[in-house]
Amino acid sequence: MPADHVHFNGSVNLADTESVMREIASRIPSGLRRIPDGETGDRGNWIFFQLQKFLQLPWLVQARPVGSADGEYEQLPQLRLAEGTDPGQVTWSDIGYADAYLESYRVFAGLRADGVIPAGVRFQVEYPTPLASISGYIVPEQQQALLDSYERAMFADLDRLLAAIPADEVAVQWDVAVEFGVLEEAWAPGGAQAFDAIIAALARCVDQVPAGIPVGLHFCYGDYGHQHFMQPASLALQVRVLNAVTAAALRLVSFVSFTVPQYQREEGYFAPLAGLTADPDTELNFALVPYHPAEQEAGTTADQMRLIDAALAASPGGPRAWGVCTECGMGRVNRDEVPALLDLHREIITAP
């Protein structure tokens, strides 16, 4: 079955929320189910938004200076507890996502009322998983001591946001990137031992969203320094994670986006989809929109679509429609390239 809709993983390198929503709505008149605010402004570099919040906390101090590296995963800035701080007594006073998204929701509501955004399109918000910011910015020996309290603070922030937006107008996406770095053992051994803990944590994230609100997972191999921490060998791990989260969560995983490198057209990469046991109602999206289309070999997208359809046809859920997206979002592409990328989404889903 051909791709029939688009998905956006969140970030879009445009000036502001209104610009993002107007561009998406005007360039993709059909196949649009959810629309993000683009994660513009302070949220333009994913979890760096949380680093700025962490730096305002008096009980965290720098262990590795901010700005000491550029583009190296192993050299992200790190913080540690100030001397004498009891990790059991810390308070995460300002996660910041609810406030940002409530501002964006007002823009969304206004554009929808004016007919710019079609009726039925939901306002999509994106949160990093709690593990992302903690493992990214807290020294390893103190991460477990702070992870639970930070997760509670993030869930409280999400609860406050969802209490302020009608349930039939919003969707929530969890960005799952650091987890794949752990499971792929990209930085250190231990991926296999961490699998159960990661699945349990992702299931908690899914279950935190009320059943009447769609919740999705963005499977990502990172884009720090404009590159993945590694190229996935196949969809095997992504399928395994989705199957496990689906089994562990108490509610439906509404949608998911899979990483597909733009050069990838090997049957073996897509073959693991035949083992997908997620609910047939889980919307599937594949990163077939290349950031650099001029560098992609002709015919690659058609091959990718054919291989996805063949693998899904062999899965327990059988053939189904699916959508397209970019691998990580569009927050780090050049601003003048964004319109063409949006047009490419439309061209792929309307191709004969």
N, C-alpha and C positions, 0 to 999 in steps of 0.2 A: 504494500500500500504506500502511496507517496506521502511525503511530509505534508501536513495540512495546517500547521500553525507555527508561530514563533514563540520563543521564550527569551527573556532577558535576565542575565545573571545579576544585574544590578547597576554596576558603574557605567557611566557614559560621560566622556570628556567634553561636556558642553558647559556653558556659563552658569546655568542655574536650573532649578527644577522645572520652571515653566518652559524653558527652551528645550529641555529633554523631552517632556511630555508632548509638546507641540510637534517636534520633529518626528517622534515615533508615530504619533497618531496620523500625521499627514502622509508619511511615507509607507505606512503599512495599514491600508484601509480594511483589510480582512485578515483573519488568522491571529488577531491580537486578543489574548485572554487576560493578561495582567500587564500592568505598566509600572516600572520603577520610577523613583525620583532622580536616578542617576548618581546617587551618592556624591553629590557635588560639594564644593567648599571644603570644610574641615574633614569630611569623610572620604575625600578623594583618593586616599591611599590605603584603603581597607583598615587593618588593625592599627595603623599609625594613629587613627582617631582615638583609640583606647590608650595608646602610649601617652598622648597629651593629657588625658584624664589621670593616668597613673602618676605623671610627674607633678600633679597638683596635690597629691596625697602626702601629708607630712610624715607618715610612717613608712614610706618607701624612699630609698636613696639609690643613687646611681652606682652600679657595680661595673658597668662598661659604658663609656660615654656615648651619649646620643650624637650621631653624626660621625662616628669613628670609622664607619664602613659604608659602602654604597653598592648594593646589589648582591651581597654575599649572605646567604641564609645563615651560615655559621657565625656571622658577626653582627647580628641584630643587636641593638642596644639592650642592656639588661639592668634590672633593678633588683634590690634585695630589701629585706626588712631592716628598718633602722634599729640600732642597738637598743636592746631592752624591750622591743615590741613583742607583745603576746599575739601570735597569729589568730588565736581564738577570740580575740577582742576587737579585731579590725572592722572598720565600716567602710564599705565602698559607697561613697556619698553621691556620686554622679556618674552613672554609666553613659547617659547622654543620648541614647538612641530614640527614646520616646519623644523627647522634646524636639529633636530634629525632624522626626517623621510626622509629628502633629503639625508642624509648620508646612511640610510638604503636602500633607493631606488637604489642607485648606486650598492649596493651589489645585490639586487634583479635583476637589469638589467643584471649584469654580469653573474649571475647564470642562468638566462633565456637564455642568448646568448650561454652559454656553454651546454645547454640542460638539466641542472639539474632540473630547474623548467619548467614544461610543458607549451607550448604555450596556451594562453587563460586564464591562472591563473592570477588573479589580485593581485596587491600589496595592502594589507589592512592596513589602518591606523586607530587608535582609539583615540578618544578624550573623556575626561570626560565632562559631561554637565557643563555649566558655574556655575550652582547652586552647583555642588558637592564641588568644592574647596572653593567657597565663604562661603557656610554654614558649611563646615568642619573646616575652619581656621579663619574666621572673627567673632568677637563677635556679638551676635544676634542683638543688637540694631543698628549696623552699616551695616548689610548685604544688606538691600535694597538700601542704599545710594551708594553702590559700585557695585552692581550686573550688572546694565546696562552697565557701562563703561568696566567692565571686559568681559562681553559678546561680546561687540564690538571688544575688543582686541583679544579675542579668534577667533572670526569670521574672523578678518583680518589675523591672523596667518594661519588659514585654507585656506583662499583665496590665500595667497602667496604660500602655498604648492601646491594647485591644479593648479595654474598657471604654475608651473614648471614641472608637470608630465602629460604625455598624458592622456586624459580623458578615453581612452579605456584600460588603464593599472592599474587604481586605484579604490579603493572602500573605503568608509568612514563609520566607526561605531561610534555611540555615546553610551557611557556607562551610563546607567540609573540605578543608585543605590540609591543615596540619596533621590531621588524622592519617591521611594517606602518606605523608612523610614518615610518620611513625611506623605504619604497617609495611611500607616498602623498605624500611630500615635505611632511609636516605642519609641519616646523620649518625645513627648508632644502632647497635644490635638490640633486639627485643621486640620486634614487630609481632611475632607470633604470640608471645605472652601477653601483649597488650590488646589483642583482638577483642576478647570478651569485655574488657573494661570500656573500650571505645564503643562497641555496639550498645552496651547498657547506657552510656552517656548520650549517644545519639537518639536512642529510644526515649530517654527523658526529654530531650529537646523536642522531639516530635509530639510527645504526649502533653507537653506544656501548652500546646495550641489547642483551643477548644475544637471539638469535633465538627462544628458547623463552619469552621474557617479552614480553607485549604492550607496545607503545609507541605513544603518541598525541601529537597536536599540538592545542593549544588556540589557535585563531586569535582574536585579541582586539584591539579598538580602544581599550583602556584604560578605567580607571575612576577615575583620580586626580582628587580633588575631586568624585567622584560624577558624572563625565561622560566621554564619549569624547573623544579628542583631535580627532576629526572623525567624522561619520556616513558610513559607506561608501555609495557610490552604488549599488552592486550587489555580487553575489557574485563578480564577474569576477576581481578580484585574488586573492581567497582560493582560487578554483578554480585559477587559474594557478599559485599557489605550491604547492598540493597536487600538481598534476600534475608540476611540476618536481622537487619533493622525492621523489616516488614514483619518477621516472625516475633520479634521482641516487643514491638510497640503495641499499645492498646488501641490505637486508631489507625486509619488509613494514611499511608504516605501518599499525598495527593499528586505530587509531581517530582521528577528528578531530572537533572541534566548530567550527561556523561561527557567526559573529556575524550576528544578525538583529535590527535595532532593533524594539521592540515595536509601533511604529505601521506597520511596513512591510508592505504588502499589494499592491504593484505587481508585475505579471507580469515586468517588465523586471529587477527586483531578482533574481529567482530563475532567470531564463532561462539565465544562464551555466552552470548545472548540466548543461545538455545537452552541454557540452563537457568534462565530467569524464572523465578517462582513468585515474584511479587504479584500483588493483586492485579488482575487485568484492568482495573479501573485506575491504576497508577499511571499518570501521564508520563510518557518518556520523551526526552529531548536529547538531541545529539549535537555536538559542537562541529557542525559541518560548514559554518560560515567562517571562512579563513580571514585572518587579519591582513594577510598579504596575498590577495588573489592573483596578482600578476606573477607571483613566484610559485603558484600551484600548477602542477602539470595538468594539461588539458584532460578532461574526462574523469578527474579524481572524484568530484562530487557525485557524478552519476554512478561510479563504481561503489562509493561509500553507501549510497542509498540502496543499491541493489543488494549489497552484502548485509546491510541491516535488515532489509525485508526478508532475505533468505534465512537469516539466523532466527529472527522472531517467529517466522512460520514454523520453525522446528521446536519452539519453546512450548511449555505446557499451556501458556495463555494463547498461543496461536498468533496469526497475523493481526496487526492492529495499526492504526494511524499513529504518527509520532510527529514531533516538532524539531525545529532547528534553532541553534543559538551559537554564540561564539564560545571559546573555551573558558575564558575567565570574566568576561565583561568587556567594556570598551573604555575603561577609565584611563588606560595608559597609551591608547593610540593617539596619533596626532589629531587635533580638533578638526582640521579641515578634511580628514578622512572619514569622519563619523557619518556624514550623509550617505556616502557611497556604501558603507557597511550596512546601514539600515536598508538601503535599496536592495542590497544583495540578499538580505533576509527574505524580502518580498519576492525577488526573482527566483529564489530556490523553491519556495512553496507554490509558486504559480507556474513553474516550468512544465511543459507538456510531457 
